[in-house]
């Protein structure tokens, strides 16, 4: 748990130059992966209430990272997609995140990294119930 907390603190600090919170960063990543997508899909991936995702998307839209558009298959629904600026920022954030993780794990040997990757992958494959 301490490692996870340390990584979260480091990641939050990494985001400071862009003025983006970790939550907003995750929302950008979800939107970029599923774009264009409905707000409900973003809420589902972030595990938050659909009404809460509106505030996150409003903030991202206000800074020009995302844009809303009507859903052509349902005129009552709205979709959200990255703007060109949002795509550039997401790419920069991903690069910064990878560089930070590389620094965090720099003291591990290649063998230790491979072992850690294998163990964590196994835990992910087994799911939260452990089997």
C-alpha positions as CSV (number, residue, x, y, z in Angstrom):
1,X,0.0,0.0,0.0
2,X,2.9,2.3,0.7
3,X,4.3,1.8,-2.8
4,X,0.9,2.6,-4.3
5,X,0.5,5.8,-2.1
6,X,4.0,6.8,-3.1
7,X,3.3,6.3,-6.8
8,X,0.1,8.3,-6.5
9,X,1.9,11.2,-4.7
10,X,4.6,11.2,-7.3
11,X,2.1,11.1,-10.2
12,X,0.1,14.1,-8.7
13,X,3.3,16.1,-8.5
14,X,4.1,15.1,-12.1
15,X,0.8,16.5,-13.2
16,X,1.3,19.9,-11.6
17,X,2.9,21.7,-14.6
18,X,-0.3,21.0,-16.6
19,X,-2.6,22.0,-13.8
20,X,-4.4,18.7,-14.0
21,X,-5.5,16.5,-11.1
22,X,-5.0,12.7,-11.1
23,X,-8.8,12.3,-11.5
24,X,-8.8,14.6,-14.5
25,X,-5.9,12.7,-16.0
26,X,-7.7,9.4,-15.7
27,X,-10.8,11.0,-17.3
28,X,-8.6,12.2,-20.2
29,X,-7.2,8.8,-20.7
30,X,-10.7,7.1,-20.7
31,X,-12.0,9.7,-23.1
32,X,-9.0,9.3,-25.4
33,X,-9.3,5.5,-25.3
34,X,-13.0,5.4,-26.0
35,X,-13.6,8.6,-28.0
36,X,-16.0,9.8,-28.9
37,X,-17.9,8.4,-25.9
38,X,-20.9,9.2,-23.7
39,X,-20.4,10.6,-20.3
40,X,-21.9,7.5,-18.8
41,X,-19.1,5.4,-20.2
42,X,-16.5,7.8,-18.6
43,X,-18.3,7.6,-15.3
44,X,-18.4,3.8,-15.4
45,X,-14.7,3.6,-16.1
46,X,-13.9,6.1,-13.4
47,X,-16.3,4.4,-11.0
48,X,-18.1,7.6,-10.2
49,X,-21.8,8.6,-10.4
50,X,-22.8,9.9,-13.9
51,X,-23.7,13.3,-12.4
52,X,-20.2,13.6,-10.9
53,X,-18.5,13.1,-14.3
54,X,-20.2,16.2,-15.5
55,X,-18.0,18.4,-13.2
56,X,-14.8,16.7,-14.4
57,X,-15.7,17.0,-18.1
58,X,-16.8,20.7,-17.5
59,X,-13.4,21.4,-16.1
60,X,-11.6,19.7,-19.0
61,X,-13.8,21.3,-21.5
62,X,-13.3,24.8,-20.0
63,X,-9.5,24.3,-20.5
64,X,-9.9,23.2,-24.1
65,X,-8.9,19.5,-23.5
66,X,-12.3,18.0,-24.6
67,X,-15.3,19.0,-26.6
68,X,-18.9,17.8,-26.3
69,X,-20.9,16.8,-29.4
70,X,-24.4,15.5,-30.0
71,X,-24.6,11.7,-30.2
72,X,-25.9,11.0,-33.8
73,X,-27.5,7.8,-32.7
74,X,-29.5,9.4,-29.8
75,X,-30.2,13.1,-30.0
76,X,-30.9,13.2,-26.3
77,X,-27.3,12.1,-25.5
78,X,-24.0,13.9,-25.6
79,X,-20.6,12.4,-26.5
80,X,-17.2,13.8,-25.5
81,X,-13.9,13.6,-27.4
82,X,-10.4,15.0,-27.0
83,X,-9.5,18.2,-28.9
84,X,-6.2,18.4,-30.7
85,X,-4.9,20.3,-27.6
86,X,-6.3,17.6,-25.3
87,X,-4.6,14.8,-27.4
88,X,-1.2,16.6,-27.2
89,X,-1.6,17.1,-23.4
90,X,-2.6,13.4,-22.9
91,X,0.5,12.4,-24.9
92,X,2.7,14.6,-22.8
93,X,1.1,13.3,-19.6
94,X,1.7,9.7,-20.7
95,X,5.4,10.5,-21.5
96,X,5.8,12.2,-18.1
97,X,4.1,9.3,-16.3
98,X,6.4,6.7,-17.9
99,X,9.5,8.8,-17.2
100,X,8.4,9.2,-13.5
101,X,7.7,5.4,-13.2
102,X,11.1,4.7,-14.8
103,X,12.8,6.9,-12.2
104,X,10.8,5.3,-9.3
105,X,11.9,1.8,-10.3
106,X,15.4,2.8,-11.4
107,X,17.1,1.1,-8.5
108,X,15.7,-2.3,-9.4
109,X,17.8,-4.6,-11.6
110,X,16.4,-5.8,-14.9
111,X,15.8,-9.1,-13.3
112,X,13.9,-7.6,-10.3
113,X,11.8,-5.6,-12.7
114,X,10.9,-8.7,-14.7
115,X,10.0,-10.5,-11.5
116,X,7.9,-7.6,-10.2
117,X,6.1,-7.4,-13.6
118,X,5.4,-11.1,-13.6
119,X,4.1,-11.1,-10.1
120,X,1.9,-8.0,-10.6
121,X,0.6,-9.4,-13.9
122,X,-0.3,-12.6,-12.1
123,X,-2.2,-10.8,-9.5
124,X,-4.1,-8.8,-12.1
125,X,-4.9,-12.0,-14.1
126,X,-6.2,-13.7,-11.0
127,X,-8.5,-10.7,-10.1
128,X,-9.3,-9.2,-6.8
129,X,-10.5,-12.5,-5.2
130,X,-7.1,-14.1,-5.7
131,X,-8.3,-17.0,-7.8
